[in-house]
Amino acid sequence: MSSIWAIADLHLSFGVPGKAMDLFGPQWQGHPTKIKEAWCDLIAPEDLILIPGDISWAMTPEEARADLEWIHQLPGTKVLLRGNHDYWWSSLSKVEKVLPPSLHLIQNNSFLWGDVAIGGAKLWDSAEYEFGSYIVYRENPQARKTSDVVKTASSDEKLFLRELQRLETSFKSFSGQQHKMKIAMTHYPPIGADLHSSQASAVMEKYRIDIAAFGHLHNVKPQHLPFGSKNGVSYVLTACDYLNFIPLKLA
């Protein structure tokens, strides 16, 4: 019997070695080796692996090629979603030119794996919830300069609403078929840790999603975030450092 796994925020840099994650703390030293060893121990060739964003530090598809090939060499079928640091992922047509055959992309579409449907969207920051009390904040040495990015509450809301529409577009492609299970991938969390209802959770419930796997949250304090299930949807944080770089079995 095959299994479904998830692990987000791989932050690979085989094509851009200067972007190694070691700067973010000792837990990140040699993290691709940690991921590979756990992956190969747990995951079989017939399994499915979801990667909800922040896959590569590359800036272009060509730079990302080495990271995508590294993922391809690992067992299983992989489904990728764009994260906020995936600057190399500009369009499906450009990325597909360097995409190995075991990798599949979610962008305004969905992926069917037997009787399991997978859809999703990156999402964005939302004023509906925040995670400050759960995170140990550290300066991001890889971040773009403040002068390069103008970030405001209104621009965040605009981007969030656009991503929310993309989420619904992806789920609409499920229609007309019966599915044993529906899984959502988002990069940003679609709900707060307290599981109060949100616009994104309402979309999850509308399309009867079973599991929502996401990443983005790093340096989580020792006590685990209290995500769980609400109204039939199970919300699961799969950031790789949160998982100690071990893929999590979803189903």
TORDOTI-347806 format. One record per residue: residue number from 0; x, y, z of N, C-alpha, C in turn. Coordinates in pm, whole numbers, plus 50000, padded with zeros to 5 digits. Layout:
! TORDOTI-347806
i, n_east, n_north, n_up, ca_east, ca_north, ca_up, c_east, c_north, c_up
NUM, X, Y, Z, X, Y, Z, X, Y, Z
...
//
This chain:
! TORDOTI-347806
i, n_east, n_north, n_up, ca_east, ca_north, ca_up, c_east, c_north, c_up
0, 50085, 49880, 50000, 50000, 50000, 50000, 50088, 50125, 50000
1, 50056, 50220, 49913, 50135, 50343, 49905, 50091, 50443, 50011
2, 50178, 50538, 50040, 50153, 50639, 50143, 50172, 50779, 50086
3, 50116, 50878, 50157, 50130, 51019, 50119, 50207, 51090, 50230
4, 50309, 51164, 50191, 50398, 51232, 50284, 50403, 51381, 50251
5, 50456, 51461, 50343, 50475, 51604, 50316, 50597, 51656, 50390
6, 50668, 51746, 50326, 50777, 51820, 50389, 50798, 51948, 50310
7, 50789, 52061, 50376, 50800, 52193, 50311, 50934, 52258, 50345
8, 50961, 52368, 50274, 51074, 52455, 50307, 51208, 52383, 50299
9, 51231, 52313, 50187, 51359, 52245, 50169, 51474, 52345, 50157
10, 51449, 52462, 50101, 51550, 52567, 50090, 51683, 52512, 50037
11, 51677, 52443, 49924, 51797, 52386, 49864, 51877, 52493, 49790
12, 52007, 52467, 49773, 52091, 52568, 49707, 52206, 52504, 49631
13, 52181, 52388, 49568, 52287, 52323, 49493, 52332, 52406, 49373
14, 52240, 52486, 49319, 52276, 52571, 49204, 52328, 52707, 49244
15, 52312, 52744, 49371, 52360, 52873, 49423, 52422, 52847, 49561
16, 52541, 52789, 49567, 52601, 52745, 49693, 52613, 52854, 49800
17, 52619, 52979, 49761, 52632, 53087, 49858, 52509, 53107, 49943
18, 52401, 53036, 49914, 52275, 53053, 49988, 52250, 52940, 50088
19, 52354, 52872, 50133, 52336, 52762, 50227, 52264, 52809, 50352
20, 52184, 52720, 50412, 52101, 52753, 50527, 52176, 52749, 50660
21, 52304, 52719, 50658, 52381, 52708, 50782, 52374, 52836, 50866
22, 52353, 52950, 50800, 52348, 53078, 50870, 52230, 53088, 50966
23, 52130, 53000, 50951, 52009, 53009, 51031, 52015, 52928, 51160
24, 52130, 52869, 51190, 52144, 52794, 51314, 52199, 52656, 51291
25, 52252, 52595, 51397, 52318, 52464, 51383, 52225, 52354, 51334
26, 52093, 52367, 51359, 52001, 52264, 51313, 51996, 52253, 51162
27, 52037, 52361, 51092, 52032, 52362, 50946, 52161, 52312, 50881
28, 52264, 52289, 50959, 52391, 52246, 50900, 52374, 52108, 50836
29, 52409, 52101, 50708, 52397, 51975, 50635, 52255, 51926, 50622
30, 52157, 52018, 50619, 52017, 51973, 50623, 51975, 51892, 50501
31, 52030, 51914, 50380, 51990, 51826, 50269, 52024, 51678, 50296
32, 52136, 51653, 50361, 52173, 51516, 50394, 52074, 51456, 50493
33, 52031, 51535, 50592, 51932, 51488, 50689, 51801, 51451, 50619
34, 51758, 51539, 50528, 51633, 51514, 50455, 51646, 51388, 50371
35, 51755, 51377, 50297, 51774, 51263, 50207, 51775, 51131, 50284
36, 51847, 51127, 50395, 51856, 51002, 50472, 51720, 50961, 50526
37, 51645, 51056, 50582, 51513, 51024, 50636, 51417, 50985, 50523
38, 51423, 51059, 50414, 51338, 51033, 50298, 51359, 50890, 50247
39, 51485, 50854, 50226, 51515, 50722, 50170, 51482, 50609, 50268
40, 51487, 50638, 50397, 51451, 50537, 50497, 51300, 50512, 50500
41, 51220, 50617, 50474, 51076, 50610, 50496, 50994, 50591, 50370
42, 51038, 50649, 50260, 50952, 50665, 50143, 50987, 50564, 50035
43, 50882, 50501, 49983, 50897, 50400, 49878, 50873, 50463, 49740
44, 50918, 50397, 49634, 50899, 50452, 49499, 50754, 50476, 49463
45, 50661, 50398, 49520, 50519, 50415, 49487, 50448, 50519, 49572
46, 50520, 50588, 49660, 50460, 50687, 49749, 50450, 50824, 49682
47, 50368, 50910, 49743, 50349, 51049, 49698, 50404, 51143, 49804
48, 50479, 51246, 49761, 50538, 51342, 49853, 50498, 51483, 49812
49, 50439, 51557, 49906, 50398, 51695, 49883, 50504, 51789, 49939
50, 50539, 51891, 49861, 50640, 51988, 49903, 50578, 52128, 49893
51, 50522, 52179, 50003, 50446, 52305, 49999, 50532, 52433, 50007
52, 50622, 52448, 49913, 50687, 52577, 49895, 50823, 52594, 49958
53, 50891, 52703, 49914, 51029, 52736, 49952, 51120, 52618, 49926
54, 51126, 52585, 49799, 51197, 52466, 49753, 51344, 52496, 49727
55, 51370, 52611, 49663, 51506, 52643, 49619, 51535, 52792, 49636
56, 51661, 52822, 49669, 51705, 52962, 49677, 51739, 53020, 49539
57, 51728, 52942, 49435, 51761, 52988, 49301, 51678, 53110, 49261
58, 51730, 53186, 49165, 51658, 53302, 49114, 51601, 53278, 48974
59, 51648, 53173, 48907, 51600, 53140, 48772, 51574, 52989, 48764
60, 51489, 52947, 48669, 51469, 52803, 48652, 51598, 52726, 48628
61, 51689, 52785, 48551, 51814, 52716, 48522, 51897, 52696, 48649
62, 51899, 52797, 48736, 51969, 52783, 48864, 51904, 52676, 48951
63, 51772, 52662, 48939, 51698, 52565, 49021, 51711, 52423, 48969
64, 51764, 52406, 48849, 51769, 52273, 48788, 51839, 52171, 48879
65, 51951, 52208, 48940, 52025, 52114, 49025, 51942, 52071, 49145
66, 51866, 52164, 49203, 51781, 52131, 49318, 51666, 52039, 49276
67, 51607, 52067, 49162, 51498, 51983, 49113, 51547, 51843, 49079
68, 51665, 51834, 49023, 51722, 51702, 48992, 51751, 51625, 49121
69, 51796, 51696, 49225, 51823, 51631, 49354, 51695, 51571, 49411
70, 51585, 51646, 49402, 51456, 51595, 49449, 51412, 51477, 49363
71, 51432, 51488, 49233, 51392, 51382, 49140, 51460, 51249, 49172
72, 51583, 51254, 49217, 51658, 51131, 49245, 51607, 51059, 49370
73, 51528, 51125, 49452, 51471, 51063, 49571, 51349, 50980, 49533
74, 51314, 50879, 49612, 51200, 50793, 49577, 51068, 50869, 49575
75, 50975, 50820, 49493, 50838, 50867, 49495, 50802, 50969, 49388
76, 50672, 50996, 49381, 50616, 51102, 49297, 50604, 51227, 49383
77, 50649, 51342, 49330, 50651, 51464, 49409, 50560, 51569, 49349
78, 50489, 51642, 49437, 50403, 51753, 49395, 50454, 51879, 49463
79, 50485, 51981, 49382, 50547, 52103, 49432, 50452, 52221, 49424
80, 50461, 52308, 49524, 50386, 52434, 49528, 50486, 52547, 49549
81, 50460, 52660, 49489, 50551, 52774, 49502, 50541, 52836, 49641
82, 50658, 52873, 49697, 50664, 52946, 49823, 50706, 53090, 49802
83, 50710, 53169, 49908, 50743, 53311, 49894, 50889, 53334, 49856
84, 50978, 53236, 49879, 51118, 53251, 49841, 51151, 53182, 49709
85, 51053, 53124, 49644, 51079, 53056, 49516, 51076, 53156, 49401
86, 51174, 53246, 49399, 51179, 53349, 49295, 51204, 53290, 49157
87, 51261, 53171, 49151, 51291, 53103, 49025, 51164, 53056, 48954
88, 51054, 53045, 49027, 50928, 52992, 48973, 50844, 53109, 48924
89, 50860, 53141, 48796, 50790, 53256, 48740, 50663, 53215, 48665
90, 50668, 53104, 48597, 50551, 53056, 48523, 50565, 52906, 48503
91, 50450, 52840, 48481, 50453, 52696, 48458, 50537, 52660, 48335
92, 50520, 52734, 48228, 50588, 52700, 48103, 50740, 52707, 48118
93, 50790, 52806, 48191, 50934, 52819, 48209, 50989, 52711, 48302
94, 50916, 52683, 48409, 50964, 52582, 48504, 50957, 52443, 48443
95, 50853, 52416, 48366, 50837, 52283, 48307, 50951, 52246, 48214
96, 51022, 52345, 48162, 51135, 52318, 48074, 51251, 52251, 48147
97, 51260, 52271, 48278, 51370, 52212, 48356, 51317, 52110, 48457
98, 51190, 52072, 48444, 51126, 51987, 48545, 51148, 51838, 48516
99, 51212, 51765, 48607, 51229, 51621, 48588, 51094, 51548, 48594
100, 51085, 51427, 48541, 50955, 51361, 48524, 50883, 51321, 48651
101, 50952, 51305, 48763, 50883, 51263, 48885, 50826, 51381, 48964
102, 50845, 51504, 48912, 50797, 51625, 48979, 50677, 51682, 48904
103, 50577, 51730, 48981, 50456, 51790, 48925, 50427, 51921, 48998
104, 50365, 52015, 48930, 50347, 52151, 48982, 50200, 52182, 49007
105, 50174, 52252, 49117, 50042, 52306, 49145, 50046, 52458, 49127
106, 49972, 52507, 49029, 49959, 52652, 49005, 49831, 52674, 48925
107, 49725, 52712, 48995, 49593, 52730, 48932, 49542, 52600, 48870
108, 49584, 52488, 48925, 49541, 52359, 48873, 49537, 52260, 48989
109, 49524, 52133, 48959, 49527, 52029, 49063, 49598, 51908, 49008
110, 49630, 51816, 49097, 49700, 51693, 49060, 49621, 51576, 49115
111, 49592, 51480, 49030, 49519, 51361, 49070, 49614, 51244, 49083
112, 49606, 51175, 49194, 49691, 51060, 49223, 49599, 50947, 49266
113, 49558, 50866, 49169, 49456, 50766, 49196, 49325, 50834, 49232
114, 49271, 50801, 49348, 49147, 50865, 49391, 49171, 50977, 49493
115, 49293, 51031, 49493, 49328, 51144, 49579, 49350, 51267, 49492
116, 49287, 51379, 49530, 49302, 51507, 49458, 49385, 51602, 49542
117, 49483, 51668, 49479, 49568, 51764, 49549, 49559, 51897, 49477
118, 49528, 52003, 49552, 49524, 52137, 49497, 49585, 52234, 49595
119, 49586, 52363, 49559, 49638, 52459, 49655, 49684, 52589, 49593
120, 49736, 52675, 49678, 49791, 52804, 49638, 49885, 52850, 49748
121, 49974, 52941, 49713, 50075, 52987, 49808, 50015, 53056, 49930
122, 49907, 53132, 49910, 49850, 53224, 50010, 49951, 53333, 50043
123, 49927, 53405, 50152, 50011, 53520, 50188, 49984, 53555, 50333
124, 50055, 53655, 50384, 50027, 53704, 50519, 49884, 53755, 50529
125, 49821, 53730, 50642, 49684, 53776, 50664, 49672, 53834, 50804
126, 49597, 53943, 50815, 49573, 54005, 50946, 49479, 53920, 51031
127, 49421, 53816, 50973, 49327, 53731, 51047, 49396, 53650, 51156
128, 49526, 53629, 51144, 49597, 53552, 51245, 49745, 53588, 51242
129, 49812, 53563, 51354, 49955, 53588, 51363, 50016, 53482, 51455
130, 50147, 53465, 51441, 50214, 53355, 51511, 50331, 53403, 51597
131, 50333, 53533, 51625, 50446, 53591, 51697, 50477, 53524, 51829
132, 50376, 53484, 51902, 50399, 53425, 52033, 50454, 53283, 52026
133, 50456, 53224, 51907, 50502, 53087, 51892, 50641, 53076, 51829
134, 50696, 53190, 51784, 50818, 53188, 51704, 50932, 53254, 51779
135, 51052, 53196, 51770, 51174, 53261, 51815, 51231, 53336, 51695
136, 51222, 53467, 51697, 51259, 53545, 51579, 51411, 53564, 51571
137, 51463, 53542, 51451, 51603, 53568, 51420, 51610, 53649, 51292
138, 51712, 53732, 51281, 51729, 53810, 51158, 51754, 53715, 51042
139, 51691, 53744, 50929, 51705, 53661, 50810, 51822, 53713, 50726
140, 51939, 53646, 50728, 52053, 53695, 50652, 52037, 53681, 50502
141, 51936, 53604, 50457, 51913, 53585, 50314, 51804, 53678, 50260
142, 51743, 53758, 50348, 51631, 53841, 50304, 51675, 53949, 50208
143, 51585, 53991, 50122, 51612, 54104, 50035, 51624, 54230, 50118
144, 51697, 54327, 50067, 51711, 54454, 50138, 51575, 54523, 50149
145, 51557, 54594, 50260, 51431, 54665, 50281, 51400, 54758, 50165
146, 51504, 54818, 50107, 51483, 54911, 49997, 51429, 54842, 49873
147, 51445, 54709, 49865, 51400, 54635, 49747, 51253, 54597, 49754
148, 51194, 54598, 49874, 51058, 54551, 49892, 50979, 54651, 49976
149, 50868, 54699, 49922, 50779, 54787, 49996, 50662, 54704, 50045
150, 50652, 54687, 50176, 50553, 54596, 50234, 50458, 54677, 50321
151, 50330, 54673, 50291, 50230, 54744, 50368, 50114, 54650, 50397
152, 50030, 54689, 50494, 49913, 54607, 50527, 49819, 54596, 50408
153, 49802, 54709, 50335, 49711, 54707, 50221, 49763, 54618, 50108
154, 49896, 54620, 50085, 49951, 54534, 49980, 49943, 54388, 50021
155, 49963, 54359, 50151, 49947, 54222, 50199, 49805, 54172, 50177
156, 49708, 54257, 50207, 49568, 54216, 50191, 49536, 54191, 50044
157, 49587, 54275, 49957, 49563, 54257, 49813, 49622, 54125, 49765
158, 49746, 54096, 49807, 49810, 53972, 49767, 49739, 53851, 49826
159, 49694, 53863, 49951, 49623, 53752, 50015, 49493, 53721, 49940
160, 49417, 53824, 49905, 49291, 53801, 49834, 49314, 53741, 49696
161, 49422, 53782, 49629, 49455, 53721, 49500, 49488, 53573, 49517
162, 49565, 53541, 49620, 49600, 53402, 49645, 49479, 53320, 49687
163, 49386, 53383, 49759, 49264, 53314, 49799, 49183, 53274, 49676
164, 49180, 53362, 49576, 49110, 53330, 49452, 49181, 53216, 49378
165, 49313, 53217, 49381, 49388, 53108, 49318, 49362, 52975, 49388
166, 49346, 52980, 49520, 49314, 52859, 49594, 49181, 52802, 49548
167, 49082, 52888, 49532, 48951, 52842, 49489, 48954, 52792, 49345
168, 49031, 52859, 49261, 49046, 52814, 49122, 49102, 52672, 49117
169, 49201, 52646, 49201, 49259, 52513, 49206, 49157, 52410, 49251
170, 49082, 52441, 49357, 48984, 52346, 49408, 48869, 52323, 49311
171, 48833, 52425, 49234, 48726, 52409, 49136, 48760, 52302, 49033
172, 48889, 52282, 49008, 48928, 52181, 48909, 48904, 52039, 48960
173, 48867, 52024, 49090, 48830, 51893, 49142, 48693, 51848, 49092
174, 48611, 51943, 49048, 48470, 51916, 49024, 48449, 51810, 48916
175, 48334, 51741, 48927, 48297, 51642, 48828, 48355, 51505, 48851
176, 48433, 51488, 48958, 48492, 51359, 48986, 48475, 51325, 49133
177, 48473, 51196, 49163, 48465, 51149, 49301, 48606, 51122, 49352
178, 48634, 51169, 49472, 48766, 51151, 49529, 48756, 51092, 49668
179, 48841, 50995, 49696, 48844, 50937, 49829, 48898, 51036, 49930
180, 48990, 51121, 49886, 49052, 51219, 49975, 49089, 51344, 49896
181, 49076, 51462, 49960, 49118, 51589, 49901, 49221, 51653, 49994
182, 49335, 51685, 49937, 49443, 51745, 50015, 49477, 51882, 49958
183, 49490, 51980, 50047, 49529, 52115, 50008, 49675, 52138, 50047
184, 49748, 52202, 49957, 49882, 52251, 49987, 49878, 52403, 49985
185, 49926, 52465, 50092, 49951, 52609, 50091, 50090, 52630, 50149
186, 50153, 52741, 50113, 50282, 52767, 50177, 50258, 52839, 50310
187, 50188, 52952, 50303, 50151, 53022, 50427, 50041, 52944, 50497
188, 50035, 52948, 50630, 49926, 52880, 50701, 49790, 52934, 50658
189, 49690, 52848, 50640, 49557, 52893, 50601, 49466, 52923, 50719
190, 49520, 52909, 50840, 49439, 52928, 50960, 49534, 52959, 51075
191, 49485, 53025, 51178, 49566, 53053, 51294, 49586, 52930, 51380
192, 49687, 52935, 51467, 49714, 52821, 51554, 49597, 52791, 51647
193, 49516, 52893, 51676, 49400, 52873, 51763, 49280, 52816, 51689
194, 49293, 52796, 51557, 49190, 52737, 51473, 49062, 52821, 51466
195, 49072, 52953, 51491, 48957, 53039, 51466, 48933, 53043, 51315
196, 48808, 53047, 51274, 48774, 53044, 51132, 48837, 53162, 51058
197, 48875, 53137, 50934, 48937, 53238, 50850, 48879, 53230, 50710
198, 48913, 53326, 50626, 48867, 53321, 50487, 48920, 53196, 50417
199, 49046, 53163, 50443, 49105, 53045, 50378, 49043, 52916, 50432
200, 49018, 52909, 50561, 48956, 52788, 50616, 48814, 52770, 50562
201, 48745, 52882, 50537, 48610, 52873, 50479, 48616, 52810, 50340
202, 48719, 52844, 50262, 48735, 52783, 50129, 48767, 52635, 50144
203, 48850, 52601, 50240, 48881, 52459, 50264, 48754, 52380, 50294
204, 48670, 52437, 50380, 48547, 52367, 50418, 48448, 52361, 50303
205, 48440, 52467, 50223, 48350, 52471, 50109, 48378, 52356, 50013
206, 48504, 52325, 49993, 48541, 52220, 49898, 48572, 52087, 49968
207, 48537, 52080, 50096, 48548, 51956, 50174, 48688, 51896, 50168
208, 48785, 51981, 50196, 48923, 51936, 50203, 48942, 51851, 50329
209, 49017, 51744, 50316, 49042, 51657, 50431, 49167, 51699, 50509
210, 49274, 51731, 50437, 49400, 51767, 50500, 49456, 51891, 50433
211, 49503, 51986, 50512, 49572, 52105, 50461, 49715, 52103, 50514
212, 49811, 52085, 50423, 49953, 52080, 50460, 50020, 52210, 50418
213, 50097, 52269, 50507, 50159, 52400, 50481, 50294, 52409, 50551
214, 50367, 52515, 50522, 50499, 52536, 50583, 50515, 52679, 50631
215, 50629, 52741, 50593, 50658, 52882, 50613, 50701, 52919, 50755
216, 50649, 52855, 50857, 50681, 52892, 50994, 50808, 52820, 51039
217, 50909, 52900, 51077, 51036, 52846, 51122, 51065, 52889, 51266
218, 51164, 52825, 51325, 51207, 52861, 51461, 51092, 52858, 51560
219, 51008, 52757, 51548, 50895, 52744, 51639, 50948, 52710, 51778
220, 50891, 52773, 51880, 50933, 52749, 52017, 50911, 52602, 52054
221, 50980, 52554, 52158, 50973, 52411, 52191, 50832, 52354, 52204
222, 50741, 52434, 52262, 50604, 52383, 52266, 50545, 52388, 52125
223, 50484, 52280, 52082, 50435, 52271, 51945, 50315, 52364, 51925
224, 50303, 52414, 51803, 50186, 52495, 51769, 50060, 52409, 51780
225, 49955, 52464, 51835, 49833, 52385, 51858, 49742, 52373, 51737
226, 49800, 52344, 51618, 49714, 52316, 51504, 49644, 52182, 51527
227, 49537, 52159, 51454, 49462, 52035, 51468, 49352, 52032, 51365
228, 49240, 51974, 51400, 49128, 51959, 51307, 49014, 52053, 51343
229, 48949, 52106, 51238, 48831, 52189, 51258, 48736, 52170, 51140
230, 48610, 52141, 51171, 48506, 52126, 51069, 48548, 52031, 50956
231, 48612, 51922, 50995, 48647, 51819, 50899, 48781, 51836, 50831
232, 48851, 51948, 50854, 48981, 51972, 50791, 49091, 51957, 50895
233, 49192, 51877, 50863, 49308, 51861, 50950, 49420, 51952, 50900
234, 49466, 52044, 50986, 49568, 52142, 50951, 49704, 52096, 51004
235, 49803, 52083, 50913, 49930, 52020, 50949, 50047, 52107, 50905
236, 50128, 52150, 51001, 50250, 52224, 50970, 50360, 52127, 50929
237, 50420, 52149, 50811, 50519, 52055, 50759, 50653, 52122, 50726
238, 50682, 52239, 50784, 50812, 52302, 50764, 50921, 52204, 50809
239, 51026, 52190, 50729, 51119, 52080, 50753, 51192, 52091, 50885
240, 51226, 52211, 50932, 51293, 52220, 51061, 51198, 52187, 51175
241, 51069, 52218, 51157, 50968, 52181, 51257, 50955, 52028, 51267
242, 50976, 51961, 51153, 50968, 51815, 51148, 51102, 51747, 51176
243, 51201, 51828, 51215, 51337, 51775, 51235, 51389, 51710, 51107
244, 51345, 51766, 50992, 51393, 51726, 50859, 51351, 51583, 50821
245, 51243, 51536, 50884, 51190, 51403, 50855, 51053, 51417, 50791
246, 51030, 51369, 50669, 50897, 51380, 50607, 50789, 51323, 50696
247, 50674, 51389, 50693, 50560, 51350, 50778, 50458, 51273, 50695
248, 50416, 51157, 50744, 50315, 51079, 50674, 50178, 51142, 50699
249, 50107, 51175, 50590, 49974, 51234, 50599, 49865, 51128, 50591
250, 49886, 51028, 50507, 49781, 50926, 50485, 49844, 50802, 50424
//
